[in-house]
Every structure is written in structure tokens, then in C-alpha cells.
Amino acid sequence: MKALEKKRESGWWWVPSLYFAEGLPYVVVMTLAGIMYTKMGVGNSEMAFFTSWLMLPWLVKPLWSPIVDIISTKRRWVLIMQWAMAIGLGSVALALPGAMYFRFSMASFFIIAFLSATHDIAADGFYMIGLDRSGQSFFVGIRTTFYRAAMLFCQGPVVMAAGFLEESTGSISQAWSWTFYGLSALFLALALYNSFKMPVAEKNRNGVAGLSRTEGLRKVVREFGDSFVTFFSKSHIVTALAFMILYKLPEAQIIKMINPFLLHPESRGGLGLTTAQVGMVYGTVGVIGLLLGGIIGGVVASRGGLRRWIMPMAWSMSLTCLTFVYLAFVDSHSLPVVGICVFVEQFGYGFGGTAYILYLISFSDGPFKTSHYAICTGFMTLGAMLPGMAAGWIEEQLGYGNFFLWTMACCVATIAVAHAARRNLGSLKSADNQ
């Protein structure tokens, strides 16, 4: 027991690497894939539709979470997923130089997405097993920092490296192939490191609370079914579902078109930035704005409460869309101006997104709150997935300028559902504490 406690105190050896490994594949699938396909000439409609489908594993991951909970150990699940994702990233690199690169790379990305969603389940479970309560509290900021560091690394230095390789090789497909070989090697290193540094903090389990594996699985599935029924029996469920699906309606569309808009030439309505410039502007300046917005949003919400800040945050999500309307209609703009606009838009998204997360926490409070929050995040993913699938087609019909005006019109939905949710906050148990 003392040896286990000693290992639990060594979170510095594995928490940073675990959550960097958790964040990296998500950003690769959700953001890097879109940049790569845009550079390789895939149309916005096709790119947005198919890359939005990659969110499906995160939408339905609660359905197989009982399997991860019952079979084997969280540590083993984590390590198997990491080694498999390293191979998956290598398969993307192999597919890119071929004539059928889109079909094969998309298949690889979908497998990576499934592996990553499973890794999320196991990693978060292992975090609670590998650390005692005080350790969990201490490292919560560390895990978030390294998850976000993966975002910054992937959208900044990795994209800039791909841009450098594009210029030096003269081949976009070869440049991105080498980029994914590099990511595969990095993930191999993370998997190898975690294989040695993650503590053995649990026994190999065949069931739950002394039950057989089959009985344990039935028990967990039955409890999940009960949590599902109680979730849809909550008061104000219709308002809550509308909020979860529509609050991010404008941003869910913009996020798919930001990188194509920055990369496409002016003749196509874009800004004509290079890949390296996009890595610097969106992947560095934009991510910093997103992080600052989230931090400041958390600070003001903790002092004034969600009821006070939900409407200012909703307006923040809406008004910052104007920055891309400005960029789309102004003829001349320098790189610093583009950087400022991206920073403002991402800051508004981070600030406004705080209200979204706090509302989900408030709505999930009560019995089955862990399962209810997982269901909420499923609807959150659905609210991002469906508009994202249509965003490319809408842009191709309207052009970038009118597309961004369309997203401004969609802000009406954000304000409306935020107003409706605010009226019901008083009846949510934890609302006054957020």
C-alpha cells in the first residue's frame, strides 16, 4: 500500500505526458486534417462534411464506456490506444502521396478518432485511480495546461513546420506526409514513455464489486440506462437541449471555414496566407486568445455567477463573428491586422464558451451527475457536428463574405437560447455556485 501511495505522489512523471497525448490526436483530427485537405485542393463542402463526421466517436463514446470500465485496466487501455494511434498517424503519412489519398487518409482519421475517444475514457478514469483526492485537485490545472499545450503545439509549430516543408520540397502531399511521419514518431515516443512512467495503480478486473464480467457489464449498462431515463426526465429538458445544440451554432460553422478562408487566394475570396502564416496567426495567436478568453471567463463567472454572466458571454460569442465579416469585405489587411481579428474572435469564443460549460455542469447536477454530464457533452458534440457538416456547402453557395454574414444571422439563436436558459437557472441546484 505504501508503494502505491508513493507512485500516486509521482503525478509529475505521467500526468503531463498523458494529457498531452490526449489532446494531440483530437486537434489532429478536428483541425489539422482540415488545413491539410484545404492545401491539397479538397473543396470546402467535401472537407467540412467529411471532417465533421470524424466527431462521431466523441458523440457516441458513452455507449462503449462501460466496456472500458469493466474489461482489463485503465492503464492497459491507455497504452494500447496510444500505440495504436501512433500506427494510425503513420498510416495517414503512407496514404497521402497516393492517388486515392483522401479515401484512405479519411479512413485512418476515423480510426484515430475512435481510438482517441476511447483513450479519453480510459485516461480520465486512470487519473482518478492513479492519484488520491489531493493529487487530483493539485494536478487538475496541470492536466488542462498540457491538454491545451497539445492544441498550441499542433496548430502552431506543426502547421508552421508543414508550411516550411511545402516550400522546401515543392510538394504539398510530400510535405504533409513527412509531417504525419513526425507526428507518428512523437506519439511512439509518448507511448513508450508512458509505458514506463504510468504507475500500476489497479488490479486487472473481470467485473464490478465482486460480480462476474458479464454480470458487471449488465450492472453498468443497466445503471447507464437508468441515468439516460432520468436525464430526459429533468425539468426544462427542452430548453436545455435547445441550449446545448444551438448556443454554438455560429461558431460551429465558422470554425470549419476559418482555415480555408485564411489559406484560399484572394481570387477565391480568401486572404491568401501561406501555411506557415496560418500556423503563426491561427495556431499561435488564436489559441492564446482562446485560452485567455476561457481563463477570464472562468474568473468572472466564479465571482458574479452564471446567471449574471450568461448573457454577456452569449453576446461575446456573437459579436466577435464580426471580425471575419470585416476581414472578408475589407480590401487590404496586413498580417498583424489578421492576427488581431483572429485573436479577438477566438477570445470571444473562449469567453463565451465558459457559460456553455458551466450550464452543462449546472444541468447535470444531482444523481447520476457523471453520466448526465457525459450525455450533455454528447449533445454538445452534436451541436458542433451538424452545423459543421453543412458549413462548407453554405460557403460555396454564398461566398466567404456572405457566409460570415449568415453566421451573424445565426447569432440570433445563440442569444435566444441563452435568454431562455437564464430564466431557468434559478431552479438548477448548482447554478448559484457556478
C-alpha positions in Angstrom: 0.0 0.0 0.0 2.9 2.4 0.8 4.4 1.6 -2.6 1.1 2.5 -4.3 0.9 5.8 -2.3 4.5 6.6 -3.4 3.5 6.1 -7.0 0.5 8.2 -6.6 2.7 11.1 -5.5 4.7 10.9 -8.7 2.0 12.5 -10.9 4.6 14.9 -12.4 6.1 11.9 -14.2 2.9 10.9 -16.1 0.1 13.5 -15.9 1.7 16.0 -18.3 2.5 13.3 -20.9 -0.9 11.6 -20.5 -2.9 14.7 -21.2 -0.6 16.0 -24.0 -1.2 12.6 -25.6 -5.0 13.0 -25.0 -5.1 16.5 -26.6 -2.9 15.8 -29.6 -5.0 13.4 -31.7 -8.1 15.4 -31.1 -6.5 18.5 -32.6 -5.0 16.5 -35.4 -8.4 15.1 -36.4 -10.5 18.2 -35.7 -8.2 20.9 -37.1 -5.0 19.7 -38.7 -6.9 17.4 -41.1 -9.0 20.4 -42.4 -5.9 22.5 -43.0 -4.2 19.7 -44.8 -7.1 18.9 -47.1 -7.6 22.6 -48.0 -3.9 22.8 -49.0 -4.3 19.6 -51.1 -7.2 21.1 -53.0 -10.2 19.5 -51.4 -13.3 21.6 -51.8 -14.9 23.3 -48.7 -18.1 21.3 -49.0 -16.4 18.0 -49.1 -13.8 18.9 -46.5 -16.3 20.2 -43.9 -18.8 17.4 -44.4 -16.4 14.5 -44.0 -14.2 16.0 -41.3 -17.3 16.8 -39.3 -18.2 13.1 -39.4 -14.9 12.5 -37.5 -16.6 13.9 -34.4 -19.0 10.9 -34.3 -16.8 8.7 -32.0 -16.8 11.5 -29.4 -20.6 11.8 -29.8 -21.3 8.1 -29.0 -18.4 7.3 -26.7 -20.6 6.9 -23.6 -22.1 3.8 -25.4 -18.9 1.8 -25.0 -17.5 3.4 -21.9 -18.9 0.5 -19.7 -16.7 -1.9 -21.7 -13.6 0.2 -20.8 -14.7 0.3 -17.2 -15.2 -3.5 -17.0 -12.6 -5.2 -19.1 -8.9 -5.1 -18.2 -7.4 -1.9 -16.6 -7.5 1.7 -17.5 -3.7 1.8 -17.8 -3.7 -1.0 -20.3 -6.5 0.7 -22.3 -4.5 3.9 -22.3 -1.3 2.3 -23.6 -2.9 0.2 -26.2 -4.7 3.2 -27.6 -1.5 5.3 -27.7 0.5 2.6 -29.6 -2.4 2.2 -32.0 -2.8 5.9 -32.6 1.0 6.1 -33.4 0.4 3.5 -36.1 -2.7 5.3 -37.3 -0.8 8.6 -37.7 1.8 6.7 -39.7 -0.9 5.2 -41.9 -2.1 8.8 -42.8 1.5 9.6 -43.8 1.6 6.5 -46.0 -1.7 7.4 -47.7 -1.0 11.0 -48.6 1.3 10.5 -51.6 -1.1 8.1 -53.3 -3.8 8.9 -55.9 -6.6 7.8 -53.5 -5.2 9.7 -50.6 -8.5 11.3 -49.5 -10.3 8.0 -49.1 -7.5 6.2 -47.3 -6.5 9.1 -45.1 -10.1 9.7 -44.0 -10.4 6.0 -43.1 -7.2 6.4 -41.0 -8.5 9.6 -39.4 -11.8 7.9 -38.4 -9.9 5.0 -36.8 -7.7 7.6 -34.9 -10.8 9.4 -33.8 -12.3 6.2 -32.4 -9.0 5.3 -30.7 -8.7 8.9 -29.3 -12.3 8.9 -27.9 -11.6 5.5 -26.2 -8.3 6.9 -24.9 -10.2 9.8 -23.3 -12.4 7.5 -21.4 -9.5 5.4 -20.1 -7.2 8.4 -19.4 -9.8 10.3 -17.3 -10.6 7.1 -15.4 -6.9 6.4 -14.7 -6.4 10.0 -13.5 -8.9 9.3 -10.7 -7.3 5.9 -9.9 -3.6 6.9 -10.1 -3.9 9.9 -7.8 -5.5 10.4 -4.4 -8.0 13.2 -3.9 -5.5 15.8 -3.0 -3.4 14.8 -6.0 -6.4 15.1 -8.3 -7.1 18.6 -7.1 -3.4 19.6 -7.4 -3.0 18.3 -10.9 -6.3 19.4 -12.4 -4.7 22.6 -13.7 -1.6 20.8 -14.9 -3.7 18.3 -17.0 -5.7 21.2 -18.5 -2.5 23.1 -19.3 -0.8 20.2 -21.1 -4.0 19.3 -23.0 -4.1 22.9 -24.2 -0.4 22.8 -24.9 -1.1 20.0 -27.4 -3.6 22.3 -29.1 -1.0 25.1 -29.3 1.8 22.7 -30.5 -0.4 21.1 -33.2 -2.0 24.3 -34.6 1.2 26.3 -34.3 4.6 24.7 -34.7 3.3 21.6 -36.5 1.4 23.7 -39.1 4.4 26.1 -39.5 6.7 23.0 -40.0 4.3 21.7 -42.7 4.5 25.1 -44.4 8.3 25.1 -44.3 8.3 21.6 -45.8 5.9 22.7 -48.5 8.3 25.4 -49.6 11.5 23.3 -49.3 10.1 20.2 -51.1 7.8 21.9 -53.6 5.3 19.1 -53.0 2.3 19.6 -50.7 1.5 15.9 -50.4 5.1 15.0 -49.6 5.3 17.8 -47.0 2.2 16.7 -45.2 3.3 13.1 -45.4 6.6 13.9 -43.6 4.6 16.0 -41.1 2.5 13.0 -40.2 5.5 10.7 -40.0 6.9 13.2 -37.5 3.6 13.1 -35.5 3.7 9.3 -35.6 7.2 9.3 -34.2 6.3 11.7 -31.5 3.3 9.6 -30.5 5.5 6.5 -30.5 7.8 8.3 -28.1 4.9 9.3 -25.8 3.5 5.7 -25.8 7.0 4.4 -25.0 7.5 6.9 -22.2 4.1 6.3 -20.7 4.6 2.6 -20.8 7.4 3.0 -18.3 6.2 6.0 -16.3 2.5 5.4 -15.7 2.1 3.6 -12.4 0.3 0.3 -11.9 -2.5 1.6 -9.8 -5.2 -1.0 -10.2 -5.7 -4.7 -10.5 -6.8 -6.5 -13.6 -10.5 -6.6 -13.2 -13.0 -9.1 -14.6 -16.1 -7.5 -13.1 -17.6 -4.9 -10.8 -17.8 -5.2 -7.0 -17.2 -9.0 -7.0 -19.5 -9.7 -9.8 -18.5 -11.7 -12.9 -17.5 -9.8 -16.0 -20.9 -10.5 -17.7 -22.9 -9.6 -14.5 -20.7 -6.5 -14.0 -21.2 -5.3 -17.6 -25.0 -5.8 -17.2 -25.0 -3.8 -14.0 -23.1 -0.9 -15.5 -25.3 -0.9 -18.7 -28.4 -1.0 -16.5 -27.2 1.9 -14.5 -26.4 3.8 -17.6 -29.9 3.2 -18.9 -31.4 4.5 -15.7 -29.2 7.6 -16.0 -30.5 8.1 -19.5 -34.1 7.9 -18.4 -33.6 10.3 -15.5 -31.7 12.7 -17.8 -34.7 13.2 -20.1 -37.0 13.4 -17.1 -35.3 16.5 -15.8 -37.2 19.8 -15.7 -36.6 22.3 -18.5 -35.1 19.5 -20.7 -36.4 21.1 -23.9 -34.8 24.4 -23.1 -31.6 22.6 -22.1 -31.4 20.6 -25.3 -32.0 23.7 -27.4 -29.2 25.5 -25.5 -26.8 22.6 -25.9 -27.4 22.3 -29.7 -27.9 25.9 -30.7 -25.7 28.0 -28.4 -22.6 27.4 -30.6 -24.4 27.5 -33.9 -22.5 30.4 -35.4 -19.1 29.2 -34.1 -19.6 25.6 -35.2 -19.9 26.9 -38.8 -17.1 29.5 -38.6 -14.6 27.1 -37.1 -14.7 24.9 -40.2 -14.2 27.8 -42.6 -11.5 29.9 -40.7 -8.5 28.0 -42.1 -9.8 27.7 -45.7 -10.6 31.4 -45.6 -7.1 32.2 -44.4 -5.5 29.9 -47.0 -7.5 30.4 -50.1 -6.2 33.0 -52.6 -7.9 36.4 -52.9 -9.4 35.3 -56.3 -11.4 32.7 -54.3 -12.4 35.2 -51.6 -9.7 34.2 -49.1 -6.8 36.0 -47.6 -4.1 34.1 -49.4 -1.9 33.4 -46.4 0.8 30.7 -46.5 0.6 27.6 -44.4 3.3 28.8 -42.1 1.5 32.2 -41.6 -1.7 30.3 -40.7 0.2 28.3 -38.2 1.5 31.5 -36.6 -1.7 33.5 -36.7 -4.4 30.9 -36.0 -2.4 28.2 -34.3 -0.5 30.5 -32.0 -2.2 33.9 -31.7 -5.7 32.4 -32.0 -5.0 29.7 -29.4 -3.6 32.2 -27.0 -6.8 34.3 -27.4 -8.9 31.2 -26.9 -7.1 30.3 -23.6 -7.2 33.8 -22.3 -10.9 34.1 -23.0 -11.5 30.9 -21.2 -9.4 31.9 -18.2 -11.0 35.3 -17.8 -14.5 33.8 -18.4 -13.9 31.4 -15.5 -12.7 34.1 -13.2 -15.6 36.5 -13.7 -18.2 33.7 -13.6 -16.8 32.4 -10.3 -17.3 35.9 -8.8 -20.5 37.0 -10.4 -22.3 33.7 -11.0 -23.5 32.1 -14.2 -26.9 33.9 -14.1 -25.2 37.3 -14.2 -22.7 36.4 -17.0 -24.5 34.1 -19.3 -25.9 36.9 -21.5 -22.7 39.0 -21.8 -21.0 35.7 -22.7 -23.6 34.9 -25.3 -23.2 38.4 -26.8 -19.4 37.8 -26.8 -19.9 34.6 -28.8 -22.0 36.6 -31.3 -20.3 39.9 -31.7 -16.8 38.5 -32.3 -18.0 36.9 -35.5 -17.9 40.5 -36.9 -14.1 40.3 -37.1 -14.4 37.8 -40.0 -17.1 39.9 -41.7 -14.6 42.8 -41.6 -11.7 40.6 -43.0 -14.0 39.3 -45.8 -15.1 42.8 -47.0 -12.1 45.0 -46.4 -9.8 45.0 -49.5 -6.4 45.4 -47.8 -5.3 43.9 -44.5 -1.8 43.3 -43.1 -0.8 40.1 -41.2 -0.9 41.9 -37.8 -4.5 43.0 -38.5 -5.4 39.5 -39.4 -3.7 38.3 -36.2 -5.7 40.8 -34.1 -9.0 39.8 -35.7 -8.3 36.1 -35.1 -7.3 36.9 -31.5 -10.5 38.8 -30.9 -12.7 36.1 -32.4 -11.0 33.3 -30.5 -11.0 35.3 -27.3 -14.8 35.8 -27.6 -15.2 32.1 -28.3 -13.2 31.2 -25.2 -15.0 33.8 -23.0 -18.5 32.9 -24.3 -17.8 29.2 -24.2 -17.4 29.4 -20.4 -21.1 29.9 -20.0 -21.8 26.8 -22.1 -19.6 24.5 -19.9 -21.0 26.0 -16.6 -24.5 25.5 -17.8 -23.8 21.8 -18.6 -22.3 21.4 -15.1 -25.4 23.0 -13.6 -27.9 21.0 -15.6 -26.0 17.7 -14.8 -26.1 18.2 -11.0 -27.9 15.6 -8.9 -28.0 11.8 -9.1 -26.0 10.3 -12.0 -24.3 13.6 -12.5 -21.2 12.0 -14.1 -23.4 10.1 -16.6 -25.6 13.1 -17.2 -22.6 15.3 -17.9 -21.4 12.7 -20.5 -24.8 12.9 -22.2 -24.6 16.7 -22.2 -21.2 16.5 -23.9 -22.7 14.2 -26.5 -25.3 16.9 -27.4 -22.5 19.4 -27.3 -20.7 17.4 -30.0 -23.9 17.0 -32.0 -24.3 20.8 -31.9 -20.9 21.2 -33.4 -21.1 18.3 -35.8 -24.3 19.0 -37.7 -23.7 22.7 -38.5 -20.0 21.9 -39.3 -21.2 19.3 -41.9 -23.2 22.0 -43.7 -20.8 24.9 -43.4 -18.7 24.1 -46.5 -21.7 23.8 -48.7 -23.2 27.0 -47.4 -19.9 28.9 -48.0 -19.7 27.5 -51.6 -23.2 28.8 -52.3 -22.7 32.2 -50.7 -19.0 33.0 -50.8 -16.9 33.9 -47.8 -18.3 37.4 -47.2 -22.0 36.4 -47.3 -21.2 33.2 -45.4 -19.8 35.2 -42.5 -22.9 37.5 -42.7 -25.0 34.3 -42.5 -23.2 33.3 -39.3 -24.0 36.7 -37.8 -27.7 36.0 -38.5 -27.3 32.6 -36.7 -26.3 34.6 -33.6 -30.0 35.2 -33.0 -30.2 31.5 -32.0 -27.3 31.9 -29.5 -28.9 34.9 -27.8 -32.4 33.3 -27.8 -31.4 30.1 -26.1 -29.1 31.9 -23.7 -32.0 34.1 -22.6 -34.3 31.0 -22.2 -31.6 29.2 -20.2 -31.1 32.2 -17.9 -34.7 32.2 -16.9 -34.4 28.6 -15.7 -31.1 28.9 -13.9 -32.7 29.6 -10.5 -34.1 26.1 -10.5 -30.8 24.3 -11.2 -29.2 23.3 -8.0 -25.7 24.3 -8.6 -26.3 27.4 -10.7 -25.8 29.8 -7.8 -22.5 28.1 -7.1 -21.0 28.5 -10.6 
